[in-house]
Amino acid sequence: MIDEPGPWGTGPFTLVQGASSITTRNVIMTATPYAAAWLIESEQRTPELVLEANRRHWNAAIRGPRIERAVFRNALSPSEALDLCLTTDGEVDIVTEVSPADAARVVASEYADLVTIQANRVLTCIINRGAGDVPLSNVDVRRALNLAVDRQRIIAEGLAGYATPLSALTSPWCSGFPAGAAPYDHDPAKARALWESAGWPAGRPLRVATPEPFAGVAQLVASDLRRSLGIAVDIIVVPDEALPAGARALIEKKLPAPWDLLVHAWFDLSSEAPPAAVHREFFGTDGAFRAGPPDQGFDALYDEMKVQLDGARLVEVAERIDAYCFDQALAVYLCAPQALYAVNKHVSFGPYRTTFEIAEVTVNEQHWSRTGGGRTVTARADSGQPTPKESKPGFSGAAGNAC
Amino acid sequence: MTNALAPPPVGTINIVDPSPLNWLFITWNTMEEPIRIDEDGRAVMALAEDAEWLDDKTLELRLRRGVSFQDGEPFSAHNIKQNFDEMQRWAAPHPPGTWLNFPPESEAEVVDDHTLRFHFPGPDGLALGKMRGFHIASTAFWSGPDAPGFGYKKFGSGEGHW
């Protein structure tokens, strides 16, 4: 990360004012071999951060930059920013990480459009395969959990339809998606039969933990599990102040987790080999989110994949990894949430599946910056704190831990 | 299409990005790597023009010519080596974790100003993809008492701040 402005790179923009940085804490999984991830403990963003076009960029003709300047208004909360974007010109042109709960407002705006993309993101429930008092190490129990949830209902009611159901952890548009793969059916009868044969202890509720932004999704999952399996389900909403310790415990894997399922979002920064950044993180020996013992079948496949220098062979192993994770029901697979943006109607913005890139952004002749309009107020004092989290489903509320 | 024909940048936009990865997106809009990821999530060449495995332990990058840092310094294989050597100082330079590391025995060899070879202790099918997180900064970023490095000036260390 870059802690202060300067002409440090070759990229399409130069950081000329402000900075966006994080303070991290190293969380060690194993000392030998050394395996660790970093928890983001705090963000430091200046009230305004300004990027200016690098007019000498080597790829300016094909890619950009097409705008002279981009101002990141970090002192605005997401809700303030969305209000300004939807009701004014000249204040906020792009708001990222719009919650599906706000999508209809964006669509109805006369100032902004809703821009969406099927992003490389997954929403899943981690299964605590290491729980000592319940049979979550039993594959039939894990399959029962997958058969018990109604993904279409969760997407429709929890994410306003802005998601794609997943069979495992690879999205259909990524390399390594097994041909013909389909999500587990919603089959309560089959789920109940598998569940009842596995010996879940009578009277022991299933414990579903969730960060606050996904509490609504957790409620939908829990209601499906109650209805399909005939069990009691407790929901544990983890308050913001408890998230760092919970995340650290999950990564270090010394303390027993107090939950059976954890609603968890994650992402991939490419479409090329999802098991490297996604499957490994959830199930691999050095996976930050692995809950339970290492899975020898998974690790053998991953070890086979990571040494493939031929791209086609690597993808073939990646497909087998995703199929294995489906077959073993290593998590409760839910969906791939879309990334949603509110974008001023005079701005052309093409979203990426993985990142937020602005080299290709253009503005038309009616845009406030070309007609002499725009805001005159200056930024607020720097609070030194990250922008507030909001209790709506959305990726900005997902923990950025381990990245 | 040459850069001389590129349309001039025009206009200003205001952005609010609540993403917890904003620090990374600012880096990616200002710095580049041997490869980048396009809008579909596919790896495409950026500061490298081509990559080839010479054997199962040696990856050769042929680098783009005519690229300059924003301070005017011409980009060359020496910049890649400098940034690689800085990164290799640390046990866990990347916020996502050690899985992005190159093994400590890895070395970068400058063949000429626009050719670089990485020597790894074994085959690494993920090596080129990992280079999406291998940000290439100018010499001035690293050198001198006020150079920010990745975390050096602020934290005294680049560990965990690449």
Chai-1 contact restraints between the chains, C-beta under 6 A:
chainA,res_idxA,chainB,res_idxB,connection_type,confidence,min_distance_angstrom,max_distance_angstrom,comment,restraint_id
A,M1,B,W23,contact,1.0,0.0,6.0,A-B,restraint_1
A,M1,B,T27,contact,1.0,0.0,6.0,A-B,restraint_2
A,M1,B,H161,contact,1.0,0.0,6.0,A-B,restraint_3
A,I2,B,T27,contact,1.0,0.0,6.0,A-B,restraint_4
A,D3,B,P148,contact,1.0,0.0,6.0,A-B,restraint_5
A,D3,B,K154,contact,1.0,0.0,6.0,A-B,restraint_6
A,E4,B,P148,contact,1.0,0.0,6.0,A-B,restraint_7
A,P7,B,Q70,contact,1.0,0.0,6.0,A-B,restraint_8
A,P7,B,D71,contact,1.0,0.0,6.0,A-B,restraint_9
A,W8,B,A137,contact,1.0,0.0,6.0,A-B,restraint_10
A,W8,B,S138,contact,1.0,0.0,6.0,A-B,restraint_11
A,W8,B,F141,contact,1.0,0.0,6.0,A-B,restraint_12
A,G9,B,T30,contact,1.0,0.0,6.0,A-B,restraint_13
A,G9,B,M31,contact,1.0,0.0,6.0,A-B,restraint_14
A,T10,B,E32,contact,1.0,0.0,6.0,A-B,restraint_15
A,T10,B,V67,contact,1.0,0.0,6.0,A-B,restraint_16
A,T10,B,F69,contact,1.0,0.0,6.0,A-B,restraint_17
A,T10,B,F75,contact,1.0,0.0,6.0,A-B,restraint_18
A,G11,B,N29,contact,1.0,0.0,6.0,A-B,restraint_19
A,G11,B,T30,contact,1.0,0.0,6.0,A-B,restraint_20
A,G11,B,M31,contact,1.0,0.0,6.0,A-B,restraint_21
A,G11,B,E32,contact,1.0,0.0,6.0,A-B,restraint_22
A,F13,B,N29,contact,1.0,0.0,6.0,A-B,restraint_23
A,F13,B,T30,contact,1.0,0.0,6.0,A-B,restraint_24
A,T14,B,Q70,contact,1.0,0.0,6.0,A-B,restraint_25
A,L15,B,T30,contact,1.0,0.0,6.0,A-B,restraint_26
A,S20,B,N22,contact,1.0,0.0,6.0,A-B,restraint_27
A,S20,B,W23,contact,1.0,0.0,6.0,A-B,restraint_28
A,S20,B,I26,contact,1.0,0.0,6.0,A-B,restraint_29
A,S21,B,W23,contact,1.0,0.0,6.0,A-B,restraint_30
A,I22,B,W23,contact,1.0,0.0,6.0,A-B,restraint_31
A,T24,B,P95,contact,1.0,0.0,6.0,A-B,restraint_32
A,T24,B,G160,contact,1.0,0.0,6.0,A-B,restraint_33
A,N26,B,G160,contact,1.0,0.0,6.0,A-B,restraint_34
A,Y34,B,A91,contact,1.0,0.0,6.0,A-B,restraint_35
A,A35,B,T98,contact,1.0,0.0,6.0,A-B,restraint_36
A,A36,B,A92,contact,1.0,0.0,6.0,A-B,restraint_37
A,A36,B,T98,contact,1.0,0.0,6.0,A-B,restraint_38
A,A37,B,G97,contact,1.0,0.0,6.0,A-B,restraint_39
A,W38,B,P95,contact,1.0,0.0,6.0,A-B,restraint_40
A,W38,B,G160,contact,1.0,0.0,6.0,A-B,restraint_41
A,A53,B,P9,contact,1.0,0.0,6.0,A-B,restraint_42
A,N54,B,Q70,contact,1.0,0.0,6.0,A-B,restraint_43
A,W58,B,V67,contact,1.0,0.0,6.0,A-B,restraint_44
A,A60,B,N3,contact,1.0,0.0,6.0,A-B,restraint_45
A,A60,B,A6,contact,1.0,0.0,6.0,A-B,restraint_46
A,A61,B,M1,contact,1.0,0.0,6.0,A-B,restraint_47
A,A61,B,T2,contact,1.0,0.0,6.0,A-B,restraint_48
A,A61,B,N3,contact,1.0,0.0,6.0,A-B,restraint_49
A,A61,B,L5,contact,1.0,0.0,6.0,A-B,restraint_50
A,A61,B,A6,contact,1.0,0.0,6.0,A-B,restraint_51
A,P65,B,P9,contact,1.0,0.0,6.0,A-B,restraint_52
A,R66,B,P9,contact,1.0,0.0,6.0,A-B,restraint_53
A,I67,B,P9,contact,1.0,0.0,6.0,A-B,restraint_54
A,I67,B,G11,contact,1.0,0.0,6.0,A-B,restraint_55
A,I67,B,I13,contact,1.0,0.0,6.0,A-B,restraint_56
A,E68,B,P9,contact,1.0,0.0,6.0,A-B,restraint_57
A,R69,B,T12,contact,1.0,0.0,6.0,A-B,restraint_58
A,A70,B,I13,contact,1.0,0.0,6.0,A-B,restraint_59
A,A70,B,I15,contact,1.0,0.0,6.0,A-B,restraint_60
A,V71,B,N14,contact,1.0,0.0,6.0,A-B,restraint_61
A,F72,B,I15,contact,1.0,0.0,6.0,A-B,restraint_62
A,R73,B,N14,contact,1.0,0.0,6.0,A-B,restraint_63
A,R73,B,V16,contact,1.0,0.0,6.0,A-B,restraint_64
A,L76,B,V16,contact,1.0,0.0,6.0,A-B,restraint_65
A,P78,B,P18,contact,1.0,0.0,6.0,A-B,restraint_66
A,A81,B,V16,contact,1.0,0.0,6.0,A-B,restraint_67
A,V92,B,N14,contact,1.0,0.0,6.0,A-B,restraint_68
A,V92,B,V16,contact,1.0,0.0,6.0,A-B,restraint_69
A,D93,B,I13,contact,1.0,0.0,6.0,A-B,restraint_70
A,D93,B,N14,contact,1.0,0.0,6.0,A-B,restraint_71
A,I94,B,I15,contact,1.0,0.0,6.0,A-B,restraint_72
A,V95,B,V16,contact,1.0,0.0,6.0,A-B,restraint_73
A,T96,B,D17,contact,1.0,0.0,6.0,A-B,restraint_74
A,T96,B,S19,contact,1.0,0.0,6.0,A-B,restraint_75
A,E97,B,P18,contact,1.0,0.0,6.0,A-B,restraint_76
A,E97,B,S19,contact,1.0,0.0,6.0,A-B,restraint_77
A,N120,B,G41,contact,1.0,0.0,6.0,A-B,restraint_78
A,S270,B,I37,contact,1.0,0.0,6.0,A-B,restraint_79
A,S270,B,G41,contact,1.0,0.0,6.0,A-B,restraint_80
A,S271,B,G41,contact,1.0,0.0,6.0,A-B,restraint_81
A,S271,B,R42,contact,1.0,0.0,6.0,A-B,restraint_82
A,E272,B,A43,contact,1.0,0.0,6.0,A-B,restraint_83
A,E272,B,G129,contact,1.0,0.0,6.0,A-B,restraint_84
A,A276,B,L126,contact,1.0,0.0,6.0,A-B,restraint_85
A,D286,B,W99,contact,1.0,0.0,6.0,A-B,restraint_86
A,K306,B,G125,contact,1.0,0.0,6.0,A-B,restraint_87
A,K306,B,L126,contact,1.0,0.0,6.0,A-B,restraint_88
A,V307,B,P123,contact,1.0,0.0,6.0,A-B,restraint_89
A,V307,B,G125,contact,1.0,0.0,6.0,A-B,restraint_90
A,Q308,B,G125,contact,1.0,0.0,6.0,A-B,restraint_91
A,L309,B,W53,contact,1.0,0.0,6.0,A-B,restraint_92
A,L309,B,P123,contact,1.0,0.0,6.0,A-B,restraint_93
A,L309,B,G125,contact,1.0,0.0,6.0,A-B,restraint_94
A,L314,B,G125,contact,1.0,0.0,6.0,A-B,restraint_95
A,Y352,B,E39,contact,1.0,0.0,6.0,A-B,restraint_96
A,R353,B,G41,contact,1.0,0.0,6.0,A-B,restraint_97
A,T354,B,I37,contact,1.0,0.0,6.0,A-B,restraint_98
A,T354,B,G41,contact,1.0,0.0,6.0,A-B,restraint_99
A,T355,B,F25,contact,1.0,0.0,6.0,A-B,restraint_100
A,T355,B,W28,contact,1.0,0.0,6.0,A-B,restraint_101
A,F356,B,F25,contact,1.0,0.0,6.0,A-B,restraint_102
A,V363,B,G11,contact,1.0,0.0,6.0,A-B,restraint_103
A,H367,B,G11,contact,1.0,0.0,6.0,A-B,restraint_104
A,S369,B,G11,contact,1.0,0.0,6.0,A-B,restraint_105
A,S369,B,T12,contact,1.0,0.0,6.0,A-B,restraint_106
A,R370,B,G11,contact,1.0,0.0,6.0,A-B,restraint_107
A,T387,B,P18,contact,1.0,0.0,6.0,A-B,restraint_108
A,S396,B,P18,contact,1.0,0.0,6.0,A-B,restraint_109
A,S396,B,S19,contact,1.0,0.0,6.0,A-B,restraint_110
A,G400,B,P20,contact,1.0,0.0,6.0,A-B,restraint_111
A,A402,B,G97,contact,1.0,0.0,6.0,A-B,restraint_112
A,C403,B,P95,contact,1.0,0.0,6.0,A-B,restraint_113
A,C403,B,P96,contact,1.0,0.0,6.0,A-B,restraint_114
